[in-house]
Amino acid sequence: MRLLRLLVGGVLVWAQGAHAQARTIPEQAKAGEIRHVQDMIVSIDGVALRLAPGAQIRDQSNRLMVPAALPPGAQVKYLLSDEGLVRQVWILTPEEAVKQ
């Protein structure tokens, strides 16, 4: 029983530490407002852009999400590939949006 309590306590401490980690958004990431248009096409600040193969979209909790789940008008930071395709997107928290 004591071993079980220690194990559960260790997992809880680890989970709190993992949740508290701050995500790193590169300084060169551009700010914008995003909407999903269709399939692999998004609109950022009214400009239609294609998502790169393997593009990553991260929600406010830093979890990966599919393009169709993008909340319309979400404030984001994003990076483009050398070909001009959207390769990474971070949906900003209210605190991050204020700092941009």
Backbone torsions as a table, in degrees:
resi	resn	phi	psi	omega
1	MET	NA	-39.8	179.9
2	ARG	-64.5	-40.1	178.2
3	LEU	-61.9	-40.0	178.7
4	LEU	-63.2	-42.7	178.5
5	ARG	-62.8	-41.5	177.8
6	LEU	-63.9	-41.5	179.4
7	LEU	-64.1	-46.6	179.1
8	VAL	-63.4	-41.9	178.1
9	GLY	-62.4	-41.5	177.9
10	GLY	-63.5	-41.2	178.5
11	VAL	-64.1	-41.7	179.5
12	LEU	-64.0	-41.6	178.2
13	VAL	-64.1	-44.3	178.7
14	TRP	-61.8	-43.6	-178.1
15	ALA	-64.1	-39.9	178.5
16	GLN	-64.9	-40.8	178.5
17	GLY	-65.2	-40.8	179.6
18	ALA	-66.5	-38.8	-179.4
19	HIS	-69.2	-31.8	-175.3
20	ALA	-81.1	-7.8	-178.2
21	GLN	-64.0	134.0	177.0
22	ALA	-84.0	141.9	177.4
23	ARG	-86.2	155.4	-178.6
24	THR	-109.3	117.9	175.7
25	ILE	-106.9	122.2	-177.1
26	PRO	-57.1	145.1	179.9
27	GLU	-61.0	-32.2	-177.6
28	GLN	-76.9	-5.0	177.8
29	ALA	-64.5	137.2	-179.6
30	LYS	-90.0	151.9	177.9
31	ALA	-95.6	148.0	177.4
32	GLY	-171.4	-179.4	176.6
33	GLU	-116.1	127.2	-172.0
34	ILE	-113.4	150.0	172.6
35	ARG	-142.8	144.4	174.0
36	HIS	-83.2	131.5	179.8
37	VAL	-97.8	-62.1	176.5
38	GLN	-169.6	151.7	178.6
39	ASP	41.8	-114.6	-177.1
40	MET	-104.4	27.1	178.9
41	ILE	-112.8	130.1	173.7
42	VAL	-122.8	164.0	174.5
43	SER	-117.7	122.7	176.3
44	ILE	-116.5	118.1	-176.3
45	ASP	52.9	39.8	176.2
46	GLY	82.7	0.6	-179.8
47	VAL	-105.9	123.5	179.1
48	ALA	-73.2	128.4	-179.8
49	LEU	-134.2	145.7	177.8
50	ARG	-90.0	142.2	174.1
51	LEU	-78.2	138.7	177.5
52	ALA	-68.7	152.9	172.7
53	PRO	-57.9	130.9	-178.8
54	GLY	78.3	13.7	180.0
55	ALA	-56.9	145.8	178.4
56	GLN	-113.8	128.0	174.6
57	ILE	-116.7	122.6	-178.2
58	ARG	-113.1	133.8	179.2
59	ASP	-79.1	-174.0	-176.6
60	GLN	-65.6	-20.0	176.9
61	SER	-97.2	9.0	177.8
62	ASN	72.3	20.0	176.4
63	ARG	-90.4	148.0	177.3
64	LEU	-71.0	145.3	178.4
65	MET	-141.9	159.7	179.0
66	VAL	-85.6	153.4	-177.0
67	PRO	-56.7	-37.7	-177.7
68	ALA	-65.1	-18.0	-179.5
69	ALA	-89.0	1.0	179.5
70	LEU	-61.5	128.5	175.1
71	PRO	-70.8	128.9	-178.5
72	PRO	-57.5	132.6	176.7
73	GLY	77.9	16.6	-179.6
74	ALA	-67.7	140.2	174.6
75	GLN	-80.1	129.4	-175.0
76	VAL	-136.5	166.4	163.2
77	LYS	-117.3	144.7	-176.7
78	TYR	-148.9	157.8	176.2
79	LEU	-123.3	143.1	176.3
80	LEU	-104.7	151.8	174.1
81	SER	-78.9	174.8	177.3
82	ASP	-62.2	-24.4	179.8
83	GLU	-86.9	-0.5	179.5
84	GLY	86.7	14.1	177.6
85	LEU	-92.9	148.1	178.9
86	VAL	-74.6	118.8	-176.5
87	ARG	-108.8	-26.7	177.6
88	GLN	-144.6	139.5	179.2
89	VAL	-137.0	136.1	173.5
90	TRP	-122.1	118.8	173.3
91	ILE	-76.4	126.6	-173.7
92	LEU	-81.3	143.3	170.6
93	THR	-74.6	164.2	176.9
94	PRO	-56.2	-37.2	179.4
95	GLU	-66.6	-42.3	178.5
96	GLU	-67.5	-36.9	-179.7
97	ALA	-63.4	-36.7	179.5
98	VAL	-65.5	-35.7	-176.2
99	LYS	-77.2	-15.8	-176.3
100	GLN	-74.5	NA	NA
